[in-house]
Amino acid sequence: MTTSFALVATMAALYAAGVYAMLERSLTRVLIGFLLLGNATNLLLLTVMGYPGVSPFHGDEGRQSDPLPQALMLTAIVITFAVSAFLLALIYRSWQLGRADTVEDDESDVSLRAVAIETEDALEAEEEDAETGDESVTDFVGVDASPITLLHAVDASALDDDAPVDRPRRGRDDRDDRGDPTP
């Protein structure tokens, strides 16, 4: 089986242009990118279809074509049409409401971006500390931070300082194989 280089190159160009167009904020460009991806997928299915032959119900004369890629291509066409219709409706509604088809950042997007930048800066600082060998800057080793804090009735009124506490018992179970008590 030989595939046409022109089909493969066209398919690759359509995939690249489709992905690039879908990364834009304009919904119209997203729609164009989705259509390019759908056509690239159809070319992919056409490429893997193999040798074109007669249909299976036509008879046993000659080579028969595989009906599975054709069915997949038909399904891809239907899915592309349905999603395109949805995107067109979305673009029309966006144009009615805001006279623009671009996707704007809302407040939660901006706050998430700020948190992501702070987290990224903190991770970079930890990586720099790890590279320099300064391992004393962790949450559990430093003198200032203590992961376990004992609370008393002074800290919270719902706590009872005289409440029973589970303490481990020292008995036969705390001895090692030789019968000596474990520290």
N, C-alpha and C positions, 0 to 999 in steps of 0.2 A: 504494500500500500504506500503510495506516495501522496504527500500533502502539498498543496500549492504554497510556496513561500509567500506569495502575495496575500493569500488568505490569512496566514499566520501573522504577517506584519500588519495587516489591516486590523486584525483582531487585537493585537497588542497595542496599536495606536488608539483604538477605540476604548480599550480598558483604561489606558493612561489618561486620555482626555476626559473620560467619564469620572474617574476618581478625582482628578483635578477640579472638575466642574462641581462635583458634589461637596467639595471642601469649602465652597464659597458660602457667604451669608445670604445671598439672594436666592429666593425660592425658585425663581425662573431658571437660574443656572443649575440648581439642584435637580430640577425637572429635566433639563437638557442632559445633565450628567447621567441621570437614571436611564434616560432613553438610549444614550450611548452605551451604557453598560448592558442594557437589554439586547441591543443589536450585536455587541461583542459576544455575548453569551450565545446568541443564535449562530454566529459565525463559528464559535468554538464547537457547538454541536454539529454544525455542517462539516467541520473539519474532521471530527472523530467519527463521522457517520461511515466513512470508508468508501468502498467502491459502489458507485450508483448502479443498481440493478433493477430488475423488474419487481413489482410488488408481489408479496407472497400469495395473494389470492388470484394472481394472473395466470398461474400455472407453474409447472416445474421446469420450464424451458429457460436455460441460462442461469446466471447468478441472481440470487435474490437479495434485495437490500434488507438491512436490519430495520425493523419498524420502531425499535425502542428510541433511537435518537430523534426520529421524526415526531414521536409522541412527546418526547421531552421538549422539543422545539416548539410544538404547538402549545404545550403548557407554559413555556416561558413567554410566548407571545401573549397569552391570556393574562398572565400575572403582570407583565409589563403594561398592558392596556389598563388593567384595574388600578394599579398603583399610579399610573399617569393620570387617570381620571380623578383619583383622590387628591393628588398633588395640584391638579388644575383647580379643583374646588377650594383647596386650601389657599392657593395663590389668589383666587378671586375674592375669597372672604377677607384675606389679609389686606387686599387692595381696597375693599369696601370700608374696612375699619380704620386703617391708618394711612391710606394712600401711598403705601410702600409695600414692597414684597420682600423686604429684608428682615432677618431675624435679629432682634435687638437683645442686648443683655438686660436681664431684670436684676433686682436687688439681691436675690439669693445667689445668682451666678457671680455677681461681683464679690459677695461675701465669701463664697466658696473659693474663688480665685485668690482672695487675700489669705485665707487659711492655708491654701495649698502652697502659696509662696512662703509663708511663715514656717510651715512644716518642712519644705524643701531647704530653707536656710538652716533650720535646726539640724536636719540630717547631714547637710554639708559640713556644719561645724563639728558634729560627732565624727564624721569621717576624717576630718582634718586632725582631730584629737587622737583618733585611733592610729592614724599614720605617723604622728609624732611620738606615739608611745605613751602618751599621758592618759593612763587608764583611771586616774583618780576622779575624773569627772563623770560620774554615773549617778543614778538616783539612789543607789543603795550603799555606796561606799563613802560618800561625802559626810562630813560632820554636820553640816547644816540640815540635811534631809534625812529623815528617819521614816522608813515605810511603816513601822509599827508604832502606834501611839496609844498609850494606855489612858483610857478615859475614866473619870471618876464622877461622883455625884455633883461635884462642883462644876464640871464641864457641861453636863446635861442633867436636867432635873429628873428625867425618866430612869436614870441609872441608879441602881442600889448597890452601894459598896459592900453590903453584908450578904449579897446573893451568893448561893452556893456555886463553887467553881470546880470544874473537872480538872483533877490533877492526875498525872500518871502515877500508878502504883509501882512501888519497887518490890518485886517478889522473885519467885523462881523464874519467871519468864524473862527477867532482865539479866540472866546469867549466860555466859558464852558456853561453848562446847566443853570446856574444862571445868565448868562450875564456878568460875570466878565472876564476881559482879561486874557488869559493864559500866563504864563511866557515864 
